[in-house]
Amino acid sequence: MKNATGRLGRRQFIQTLTLLGAAAAGLPLTALGSKSMLMKAIPASGEKIPVIGMGSSRTFEVGDDQDQRARLTQVLQAFFDQGGTVIDTSPMYGSSEQVLGELLANVQKKQSLFMATKVWTEGSQEGITQMQQSMDLLHTPVIDLMQIHNLLDWKVHWETLAEWKQQGRVRYIGITTHRGYDHDELAHVMQNYPIDFIQFSYSIANRKAEQHILPLAAERGIATMVNRPFQRGDLFRHVKGKELPAWAADLDCNSWGQFFLKFVISHPAVTCTIPATSKVHHMVDNMAAGYGRIPDNNQRKRMLAYFDSI
């Protein structure tokens, strides 16, 4: 739509770029327009969130670089234009919180933002100070999801977060890891504390979470946020030069990225996943994985067998 001067407005211009990027990536534009992204419920409340969110590790650590900030503004706009709401960050990710806080003011959102960040330090007061700083950097008085990063000093931070949740300073409490050897400790927290979210690594090539963590989350009614669904790019290197199987079209799947993401979000106990990117066309491709048909159990087995055969 054009404005009164006959020129495309900023929002329409970015949407046009997004759709052009989708076309260049070979994505069906019908999957990105009027259809709604798959939503899953947070068991603690019944609130629904999109199955595809956005991570910020490495990608938003750009400091004051204005060229990179301009590009990331377009990435954020593409994310929201395609139905995104869930953004995950951490003080561990350098300047990511600051960059996100400043760039989010420059984009238009179709739905309310669901902001997730973390506490990543030792000591009660240190944790309080860091979490308050995160709120300041993200320009929000309430964090939707505050997580204890990599279980660091989790018993101490748990007490603070339980109080903050009662006070309404955080809406949900979570705990995270990206390390398989932390699964036993993570399971202990899940079994003994009223945790709302857990975050962990899971992908078509890293299925350790299927052994205990995902079944336990389903049993305990805990929402799950999956990090590293592409194994930091290892999955793309594994399939380099390989054709996507023709039957992937039956899943409305048009790229390897969508193939990998659809495998993750099709697990019944997965609430959402948070792939990270600094490129608009990759963002459009990622978001498209949340649209259309989702693999059933037999299709998941077929996807796994095909990937393992490569």
KAURQUI-V276372 format. One record per residue. RES is the residue in one letter. SS is DSSP state (alpha for helix, beta for strand, coil for the rest). PHI is phi as a letter, one per 20 degrees, with the letter a starting at -180 (* if undefined). D_CENTER is the distance of its C-alpha to the mean C-alpha in Angstrom with 1 decimal. Layout:
BEGIN
res = (RES RES)
ss = (SS SS)
phi = (PHI PHI)
d_center = (D_CENTER D_CENTER)
END
This chain:
BEGIN
res = (M K N A T G R L G R R Q F I Q T L T L L G A A A A G L P L T A L G S K S M L M K A I P A S G E K I P V I G M G S S R T F E V G D D Q D Q R A R L T Q V L Q A F F D Q G G T V I D T S P M Y G S S E Q V L G E L L A N V Q K K Q S L F M A T K V W T E G S Q E G I T Q M Q Q S M D L L H T P V I D L M Q I H N L L D W K V H W E T L A E W K Q Q G R V R Y I G I T T H R G Y D H D E L A H V M Q N Y P I D F I Q F S Y S I A N R K A E Q H I L P L A A E R G I A T M V N R P F Q R G D L F R H V K G K E L P A W A A D L D C N S W G Q F F L K F V I S H P A V T C T I P A T S K V H H M V D N M A A G Y G R I P D N N Q R K R M L A Y F D S I)
ss = (coil beta coil coil coil coil coil beta coil alpha alpha alpha alpha alpha alpha alpha alpha alpha alpha alpha alpha alpha alpha alpha coil coil coil coil alpha alpha alpha coil coil coil coil coil coil coil beta beta beta coil coil coil coil coil coil beta beta beta coil beta coil beta coil coil coil coil coil coil coil coil coil coil coil alpha alpha alpha alpha alpha alpha alpha alpha alpha alpha alpha alpha alpha alpha alpha alpha coil coil coil coil beta beta beta coil coil coil coil coil coil coil alpha alpha alpha alpha alpha alpha alpha alpha alpha alpha alpha coil coil coil coil coil coil coil beta beta beta beta beta beta coil coil coil coil alpha alpha alpha alpha alpha alpha alpha alpha alpha alpha alpha alpha alpha alpha alpha coil coil coil coil beta beta beta beta beta beta alpha alpha alpha coil coil alpha alpha alpha alpha alpha alpha alpha alpha alpha alpha alpha alpha alpha alpha coil coil beta beta beta beta beta beta beta coil coil coil alpha alpha alpha alpha alpha alpha alpha alpha alpha alpha alpha alpha alpha coil coil coil coil beta beta beta beta beta coil coil coil coil coil coil alpha alpha alpha coil coil alpha alpha alpha alpha alpha alpha alpha alpha coil coil beta beta beta beta beta coil coil coil alpha alpha alpha alpha alpha alpha alpha alpha coil coil coil coil coil coil coil alpha alpha alpha alpha alpha alpha coil coil coil coil alpha alpha alpha alpha alpha alpha alpha alpha alpha alpha coil coil coil coil coil coil beta beta coil coil coil coil coil coil alpha alpha alpha alpha alpha alpha alpha alpha alpha coil coil coil coil coil coil coil coil alpha alpha alpha alpha alpha alpha alpha alpha alpha alpha alpha alpha alpha coil)
phi = (* e e f e n d f f g f f f f f f f f f f f f f f e n e f f f f d e e f e f f d c e e g f c n f d c f f d d b e c f m f d e d l e f f f f f f f f f f f f f f g f f e n f b e c d b a f f e l e g f f f f g e f f f d c d d f c f f d e d c b d c a d n f f f f f f f f f f f f f f e l b e c e f c d d e f l l f l f f f f g f f f f f f f f e n e c e c d c b c a c d f f e f f f f f f f f f c c f e e c c c a e a b f d c d g f f f b f f f f f f f e m d f c c e d l f d l l n f f f f f d g n e e f f g f f f f d l d c b f g f g f f f f f f e f g e e e b c c f d b d c g f f f g f g f f f e d m f d g e f f f f f f f f f f f f e f)
d_center = (30.2 32.5 33.5 37.1 37.9 37.0 34.0 30.4 28.5 25.6 23.0 24.9 25.2 21.5 21.0 23.8 22.3 19.1 21.3 23.4 20.6 19.6 23.3 23.6 20.8 22.8 20.4 22.2 22.1 22.8 19.4 17.9 20.4 21.8 19.8 17.1 13.6 13.6 12.9 13.1 14.8 14.3 17.5 18.8 19.2 18.7 16.3 14.1 10.5 9.1 7.9 5.6 3.1 3.6 4.9 8.7 10.8 13.8 12.9 13.6 16.5 19.1 21.4 23.9 23.9 24.4 24.0 20.6 19.7 21.1 19.0 15.7 17.0 17.2 13.7 12.6 15.2 14.2 10.7 12.6 15.4 13.6 12.4 9.1 9.0 6.0 5.9 6.1 9.4 12.7 16.4 16.3 14.8 18.0 18.2 14.5 15.0 18.2 17.1 14.2 16.8 19.3 17.6 16.0 19.7 20.3 18.1 18.7 16.3 17.0 15.5 15.1 12.3 10.3 10.2 9.3 11.4 13.8 17.5 18.7 22.4 25.5 27.8 27.6 28.7 26.6 23.5 24.7 25.4 22.0 20.1 22.5 22.0 18.2 19.1 21.7 19.6 16.9 19.9 19.1 21.5 19.0 15.6 13.7 12.4 14.2 13.7 16.4 15.2 16.6 19.1 21.1 24.1 22.2 25.5 26.3 23.1 22.9 26.1 24.9 21.7 23.8 26.1 23.5 22.0 25.6 26.2 23.2 21.7 18.5 17.5 15.7 16.2 14.1 14.8 13.1 14.3 13.8 17.5 19.2 22.2 20.6 20.1 23.5 23.0 19.6 21.5 24.3 22.1 20.7 24.3 25.9 23.8 22.3 18.7 16.1 12.9 12.6 10.0 11.4 11.6 12.4 13.3 16.5 18.3 17.2 18.0 19.4 17.1 19.0 22.1 21.7 18.3 17.0 20.5 20.9 17.7 19.2 22.6 21.7 19.5 16.4 12.8 10.6 7.0 7.2 7.1 9.4 9.5 12.0 13.8 13.7 15.5 18.0 17.4 18.4 21.4 22.4 22.7 24.1 27.1 26.4 26.4 23.8 25.9 27.6 26.5 22.9 24.0 24.6 20.9 20.4 18.9 20.1 18.5 17.6 14.0 14.0 16.1 13.8 10.8 13.3 14.7 11.7 11.0 14.8 15.4 16.7 15.3 11.5 10.0 6.4 4.4 1.9 5.4 7.4 10.6 13.6 15.3 15.5 16.6 13.7 11.3 13.7 13.8 10.1 10.2 13.5 12.3 11.5 15.2 18.4 19.5 17.5 19.3 21.6 22.8 25.5 23.3 20.8 23.9 25.0 21.8 22.1 25.8 25.4 22.9 25.1 28.1 27.1)
END
